[in-house]
Amino acid sequence: MYIGVKDVEPKSNYTLLLTFKNEEVRLFDMRPFLDKGQFKELYDLTMFNTVHVSFDTIEWDNELDFDPEILYSQSTPVV
């Protein structure tokens, strides 16, 4: 199921508060990805906090982006 990202807010502990276009709000934990390839650059909190919505997904100022399907399927609903 493809649902685009509408809003993103960086939170503490390398998590992202995501609002999807279906109005669901979910929390995504980036920590499992921070040891992989170019994602290591996001350990720098200044870079991590540059996250923003780009088209239907998220992107950082270093041009890394993330598949919105993974963001949705591996995030947890915020109640």
Residue frames as a rotation matrix with the C-alpha (Angstrom) as fourth column:
MET 1
0.583 0.812 0.000 0.00
0.812 -0.583 0.000 0.00
0.000 0.000 -1.000 0.00
TYR 2
-0.506 -0.762 0.405 1.48
0.773 -0.609 -0.178 3.34
0.382 0.223 0.897 -1.06
ILE 3
0.742 0.637 -0.207 0.72
0.665 -0.661 0.347 6.33
0.084 -0.395 -0.915 1.15
GLY 4
0.050 -0.746 0.664 2.73
0.465 -0.571 -0.677 9.51
0.884 0.342 0.318 0.70
VAL 5
-0.293 -0.278 -0.915 4.19
0.945 -0.230 -0.232 11.58
-0.145 -0.933 0.330 3.50
LYS 6
0.544 0.588 0.598 2.54
0.620 -0.762 0.185 14.93
0.565 0.270 -0.780 4.19
ASP 7
0.642 -0.335 0.690 4.66
-0.578 -0.802 0.149 16.19
0.503 -0.494 -0.709 7.11
VAL 8
0.376 -0.591 -0.714 7.78
0.624 0.731 -0.277 15.17
0.685 -0.341 0.643 9.06
GLU 9
0.687 -0.206 0.696 9.17
-0.573 -0.743 0.346 16.34
0.446 -0.637 -0.629 12.37
PRO 10
-0.153 -0.796 -0.586 12.52
0.060 0.585 -0.809 15.14
0.986 -0.159 -0.042 13.77
LYS 11
0.844 0.426 0.325 12.25
-0.332 -0.060 0.942 14.02
0.421 -0.903 0.091 17.39
SER 12
0.154 -0.806 0.572 14.70
-0.967 -0.003 0.255 12.92
-0.204 -0.592 -0.779 20.05
ASN 13
-0.046 -0.271 0.962 16.48
-0.323 0.915 0.242 9.58
-0.945 -0.299 -0.129 19.88
TYR 14
-0.866 -0.372 -0.336 16.66
-0.396 0.098 0.913 9.62
-0.307 0.923 -0.232 16.07
THR 15
-0.408 0.812 0.418 12.94
0.744 0.561 -0.364 9.20
-0.530 0.162 -0.832 15.56
LEU 16
-0.985 0.163 0.050 10.67
-0.086 -0.730 0.678 10.92
0.147 0.664 0.733 13.08
LEU 17
-0.343 0.939 -0.036 7.08
0.209 0.039 -0.977 11.93
-0.916 -0.343 -0.210 13.63
LEU 18
-0.995 -0.041 0.090 5.39
0.091 -0.039 0.995 11.38
-0.037 0.998 0.043 10.27
THR 19
-0.087 0.990 -0.111 1.99
-0.258 -0.130 -0.957 12.49
-0.962 -0.055 0.267 9.07
PHE 20
-0.799 -0.145 0.583 0.82
0.439 0.521 0.732 10.61
-0.410 0.841 -0.353 6.01
LYS 21
-0.905 0.418 -0.076 -1.60
-0.356 -0.649 0.672 11.82
0.232 0.636 0.737 3.37
ASN 22
-0.200 0.861 -0.468 -4.32
0.334 0.509 0.794 9.61
0.921 0.002 -0.389 4.86
GLU 23
0.314 0.232 0.921 -3.94
-0.555 -0.742 0.376 11.75
0.770 -0.629 -0.104 8.05
GLU 24
0.851 -0.117 -0.512 -2.33
0.428 0.721 0.546 8.92
0.306 -0.683 0.663 10.07
VAL 25
0.473 -0.746 0.469 0.41
-0.802 -0.585 -0.120 10.04
0.364 -0.319 -0.875 12.44
ARG 26
0.929 -0.226 -0.294 3.17
0.267 0.957 0.108 7.48
0.257 -0.179 0.950 12.97
LEU 27
0.613 -0.776 0.148 6.59
-0.665 -0.405 0.628 7.31
-0.427 -0.483 -0.764 14.65
PHE 28
0.885 -0.400 -0.240 9.55
0.080 0.637 -0.767 5.96
0.460 0.659 0.595 12.68
ASP 29
0.724 -0.684 0.083 12.78
-0.108 0.006 0.994 4.89
-0.681 -0.729 -0.069 14.40
MET 30
0.797 -0.473 -0.374 15.84
-0.504 -0.182 -0.844 5.66
0.331 0.862 -0.384 12.27
ARG 31
0.299 -0.771 0.562 18.34
-0.832 0.078 0.550 4.00
-0.467 -0.632 -0.618 14.64
PRO 32
0.437 -0.169 0.883 18.40
0.178 0.979 0.099 0.60
-0.882 0.114 0.458 12.84
PHE 33
0.840 -0.044 0.541 19.40
0.541 -0.010 -0.841 2.37
0.042 0.999 0.016 9.61
LEU 34
0.905 -0.425 -0.035 22.12
-0.415 -0.897 0.153 4.66
-0.097 -0.124 -0.988 10.95
ASP 35
0.132 -0.892 0.432 24.88
-0.278 0.386 0.880 2.04
-0.952 -0.236 -0.197 10.60
LYS 36
0.265 0.089 0.960 24.20
0.736 0.624 -0.261 1.55
-0.623 0.776 0.100 6.89
GLY 37
-0.010 -0.318 0.948 26.09
0.973 -0.220 -0.064 3.33
0.229 0.922 0.312 4.12
GLN 38
-0.579 -0.228 0.782 25.45
0.304 -0.951 -0.052 7.02
0.756 0.208 0.621 3.72
PHE 39
0.537 0.841 0.063 22.85
0.201 -0.200 0.959 6.99
0.819 -0.502 -0.277 6.51
LYS 40
0.095 -0.602 -0.793 25.80
0.987 0.158 -0.002 7.17
0.127 -0.782 0.610 8.94
GLU 41
-0.711 -0.355 0.607 25.91
0.386 -0.919 -0.085 10.89
0.588 0.174 0.790 8.13
LEU 42
0.154 0.893 0.422 22.61
-0.075 -0.415 0.907 11.25
0.985 -0.171 0.003 10.01
TYR 43
0.160 -0.208 -0.965 24.33
0.942 0.324 0.087 10.53
0.295 -0.923 0.248 13.34
ASP 44
-0.915 -0.403 0.010 25.17
0.393 -0.899 -0.194 14.23
0.087 -0.174 0.981 13.14
LEU 45
-0.223 0.910 -0.348 22.05
0.806 -0.029 -0.591 15.73
-0.548 -0.413 -0.727 14.73
THR 46
-0.334 0.069 -0.940 22.44
-0.307 -0.951 0.039 18.92
-0.891 0.301 0.339 12.73
MET 47
-0.872 -0.004 -0.489 22.13
-0.478 0.217 0.851 16.87
0.103 0.976 -0.191 9.54
PHE 48
-0.780 0.615 -0.113 19.41
0.625 0.773 -0.109 14.62
0.020 -0.156 -0.988 10.98
ASN 49
-0.221 0.719 -0.659 17.31
0.515 -0.488 -0.705 17.66
-0.828 -0.496 -0.263 11.80
THR 50
-0.710 -0.050 -0.703 17.38
-0.482 -0.693 0.536 18.91
-0.514 0.720 0.467 8.18
VAL 51
-0.787 0.438 0.436 14.74
0.564 0.797 0.218 16.32
-0.252 0.417 -0.873 7.25
HIS 52
-0.487 0.671 -0.559 11.87
-0.572 -0.728 -0.377 17.67
-0.660 0.136 0.739 5.18
VAL 53
0.321 0.680 0.659 9.10
0.260 0.606 -0.752 16.46
-0.911 0.413 0.018 2.88
SER 54
-0.580 -0.447 -0.682 10.12
-0.594 -0.340 0.728 16.08
-0.557 0.827 -0.068 -0.73
PHE 55
-0.549 0.550 -0.629 7.34
-0.541 0.340 0.769 15.06
0.637 0.763 0.111 -3.11
ASP 56
0.529 0.837 -0.137 5.69
-0.463 0.421 0.780 12.06
0.711 -0.350 0.610 -1.34
THR 57
0.529 -0.426 -0.734 8.58
0.682 0.728 0.068 11.11
0.505 -0.536 0.676 0.92
ILE 58
0.923 -0.286 -0.257 11.28
0.003 -0.663 0.749 12.60
-0.385 -0.692 -0.611 3.15
GLU 59
0.510 -0.811 0.286 14.73
0.565 0.066 -0.822 13.87
0.648 0.581 0.492 2.32
TRP 60
0.541 -0.460 -0.704 17.71
0.587 -0.394 0.708 15.36
-0.602 -0.796 0.057 4.16
ASP 61
0.775 -0.261 -0.576 20.00
-0.433 -0.882 -0.184 18.17
-0.461 0.392 -0.796 3.01
ASN 62
-0.366 -0.924 0.113 22.64
-0.555 0.314 0.771 15.57
-0.747 0.219 -0.627 2.04
GLU 63
-0.252 0.419 -0.873 20.10
-0.956 0.031 0.291 14.31
0.149 0.908 0.393 -0.56
LEU 64
-0.998 0.038 -0.059 19.34
0.050 0.976 -0.214 11.03
0.049 -0.216 -0.975 1.20
ASP 65
-0.261 0.962 0.077 15.73
-0.917 -0.272 0.292 10.00
0.302 0.006 0.953 0.96
PHE 66
-0.846 0.059 0.529 13.56
-0.255 0.827 -0.500 7.13
-0.467 -0.559 -0.685 2.16
ASP 67
-0.792 0.587 -0.170 10.93
0.120 0.423 0.898 4.96
0.599 0.691 -0.405 0.51
PRO 68
-0.457 0.667 0.589 7.50
-0.846 -0.531 -0.055 6.04
0.276 -0.523 0.806 1.83
GLU 69
0.452 0.620 -0.642 6.30
-0.389 0.784 0.483 2.42
0.802 0.031 0.596 1.84
ILE 70
-0.205 -0.612 -0.764 9.06
0.580 0.553 -0.599 1.49
0.789 -0.566 0.241 4.30
LEU 71
-0.874 -0.080 0.479 8.35
-0.256 -0.763 -0.594 4.59
0.413 -0.641 0.646 6.37
TYR 72
0.008 0.975 0.222 4.73
-0.901 -0.089 0.424 3.50
0.433 -0.204 0.878 6.68
SER 73
0.556 0.306 -0.773 5.18
-0.160 0.952 0.262 -0.24
0.815 -0.022 0.578 7.16
GLN 74
-0.100 -0.694 -0.713 7.98
0.695 0.464 -0.549 0.06
0.712 -0.550 0.436 9.72
SER 75
-0.755 -0.065 0.652 6.51
-0.324 -0.828 -0.458 2.90
0.570 -0.557 0.604 11.78
THR 76
-0.648 0.544 -0.533 4.15
0.756 0.544 -0.364 2.67
0.092 -0.638 -0.764 14.72
PRO 77
0.112 0.787 0.606 0.88
0.507 -0.570 0.646 4.54
0.854 0.236 -0.463 15.10
VAL 78
-0.955 -0.286 0.084 0.81
0.102 -0.577 -0.810 7.47
0.280 -0.765 0.580 17.51
VAL 79
-0.163 0.946 -0.280 -2.28
0.831 0.284 0.478 7.29
0.532 -0.155 -0.833 19.66
